[in-house]
């Protein structure tokens, strides 16, 4: 009997067709790998730019309020300060991303495991080995300077797995051009799933079919 096409709403069995590169183990868990070209697909740069834009805007709003109320700063000076802050942030962001890309050899290796309850995102050993060294260095610096926050963030960043339960997911953002899916379960509960173009609709359909709390 020929394999039937997989329908994420109907479930699946060993006989279902799967996109190339995705396999299913004996318990029904889907598994696949993804290699990200960090130069051609700079997802981390986009995410960092979003964060910097929010942080810089908050800082500039505060500067404008202080300047208007306390220091009586001229509008031209405020505009110059805005341009300077955004410009410096952009340069530092580009330099930082370039450094990280070089540190990783221009590639990130990911592994994913996805079942009916949720999805697990694993940094492959090739990637995790480099990240772990960087996190260890940050932890040492944090310990030496007495910065408990840096130590905590470094130890958390050293973990090579991230799991998201589908019942926690409230929002999904699709980024087909960059091969990834953002899933949000709250302000600090976030994950991103990579899939090659020929796998993308399959993975996206599976996730949507199992998320019951989408806004």
C-alpha positions in Angstrom: 0.0 0.0 0.0 1.5 3.4 -0.9 2.3 5.9 1.9 -0.5 8.4 2.6 0.3 12.1 2.9 0.7 13.4 6.4 -2.2 15.6 7.8 -1.1 17.3 11.0 -4.7 17.5 12.2 -5.2 13.7 11.9 -1.9 12.5 13.5 0.6 10.3 11.8 2.0 6.8 11.7 5.1 5.1 10.5 3.6 4.8 7.0 3.2 8.6 6.4 5.3 10.5 4.0 7.8 12.9 5.6 9.8 15.7 4.0 13.4 14.7 3.1 15.7 15.1 6.2 12.9 14.6 8.8 12.6 11.2 10.4 10.4 9.7 13.1 11.6 7.5 15.9 9.9 4.5 17.4 7.9 6.7 19.9 6.6 9.0 17.1 8.9 11.9 17.8 10.0 13.8 14.7 13.7 14.6 14.3 15.7 16.7 11.9 18.9 18.8 11.6 19.5 22.3 10.2 22.8 24.0 9.3 22.5 27.8 9.3 24.9 29.9 7.1 25.4 32.8 9.5 26.6 35.1 6.7 23.9 34.4 4.2 21.1 34.0 6.8 21.9 36.6 9.5 18.9 35.8 11.8 20.9 36.7 14.9 21.7 40.1 13.5 18.0 40.9 12.9 17.1 39.8 16.4 19.9 41.9 17.9 18.9 44.9 15.9 15.3 44.6 17.1 16.5 44.6 20.8 18.9 47.5 20.2 16.2 49.5 18.5 13.9 49.1 21.5 16.6 49.8 24.1 18.0 52.8 22.2 14.6 54.3 21.8 13.8 54.0 25.5 17.1 55.7 26.3 16.5 58.5 23.8 13.0 59.1 25.1 14.4 59.4 28.6 17.1 61.8 27.3 14.5 63.9 25.5 12.3 64.2 28.6 15.3 65.2 30.7 16.5 67.6 28.1 13.1 69.3 27.7 12.3 69.5 31.4 15.7 69.9 33.1 18.5 70.8 30.8 16.6 72.7 28.2 18.6 71.0 25.4 18.1 72.4 21.9 16.1 70.2 19.4 19.2 70.1 17.1 21.3 68.8 19.9 18.7 66.1 20.6 18.7 65.0 17.0 22.5 64.8 17.0 22.4 62.7 20.2 19.8 60.4 18.6 21.9 59.9 15.5 25.0 59.3 17.5 23.5 56.7 19.8 21.8 54.8 16.9 25.0 55.0 14.8 27.3 53.7 17.6 24.8 50.9 18.4 24.7 49.8 14.8 28.5 49.7 14.4 28.9 47.8 17.7 26.1 45.4 16.6 27.7 44.7 13.2 31.1 44.2 14.8 29.7 41.9 17.5 27.8 39.8 15.0 30.9 39.5 12.7 33.0 38.4 15.7 30.4 35.7 16.7 30.1 34.5 13.1 33.9 34.1 12.9 33.9 32.4 16.2 31.4 29.8 14.9 33.1 29.4 11.6 30.2 31.0 9.8 27.8 28.2 10.6 25.4 27.1 13.3 24.3 23.5 13.7 20.9 22.7 15.2 19.0 19.6 16.0 15.2 19.4 16.6 12.9 16.9 18.2 9.2 17.5 18.0 6.3 15.4 19.4 2.7 15.9 20.3 3.6 17.8 23.6 6.2 20.2 22.3 9.5 20.8 20.5 13.1 20.7 21.7 15.7 22.9 20.1 19.3 21.6 20.6 22.5 23.3 19.7 24.6 20.7 18.0 27.9 19.7 19.6 29.8 21.5 16.8 28.0 24.8 17.7 27.7 24.2 21.5 31.4 23.6 22.0 32.2 27.1 20.8 29.3 28.7 22.6 30.2 26.9 25.9 33.7 28.4 25.8 32.4 31.9 25.3 29.9 31.4 28.2 32.6 30.0 30.4 34.8 33.1 29.8 31.8 35.4 30.5 31.2 33.5 33.8 34.8 33.9 34.8 34.6 37.7 34.1 31.3 37.9 36.0 32.9 36.1 39.0 36.0 38.3 39.0 33.9 41.5 38.9 31.3 40.3 41.3 28.5 40.6 38.7 26.0 37.9 39.7 23.8 38.7 36.8 26.5 38.0 34.3 27.4 34.7 36.0 23.7 33.6 36.0 23.2 34.6 32.4 26.4 32.8 31.3 25.5 29.6 33.1 22.0 29.7 31.5 23.5 30.4 28.1 25.7 27.4 28.5 22.7 25.0 28.3 22.5 23.5 24.8 18.8 22.7 24.9 15.6 24.7 24.9 12.2 23.1 25.2 8.8 24.7 24.5 5.5 22.9 25.3 2.8 23.5 22.7 0.2 24.3 25.4 2.4 27.3 26.4 2.5 28.8 22.8 0.4 31.9 22.4 1.9 33.4 19.2 3.7 32.2 16.1 5.6 34.4 13.6 6.5 32.9 10.2 9.8 33.8 8.5 10.0 31.7 5.4 12.7 33.8 3.8 15.1 33.0 6.6 13.9 29.4 7.3 12.7 29.9 10.9 9.6 30.0 12.9 9.3 32.0 16.1 7.1 30.7 18.9 6.2 32.7 21.9 4.8 31.5 25.2 5.2 34.7 27.1 7.6 37.7 27.6 10.6 35.5 28.5 9.4 32.2 27.0 10.6 32.1 23.4 12.0 29.7 21.0 12.8 29.6 17.2 12.6 26.6 15.0 14.6 26.2 11.8 13.6 24.1 8.8 14.7 24.0 5.2 12.3 25.3 2.6 11.1 21.9 1.6 10.4 21.1 5.3 9.0 24.5 6.3 5.3 24.0 5.6 5.3 20.6 7.2 6.9 21.8 10.4 4.8 24.9 10.6 1.6 22.9 10.0 2.5 20.4 12.8 3.2 23.2 15.3 0.0 25.1 14.5 -2.1 21.9 14.7 -0.8 21.2 18.3 -0.9 24.8 19.7 -4.3 25.2 21.4 -3.8 28.6 22.9 -2.8 30.8 20.0 -4.0 34.4 20.3 
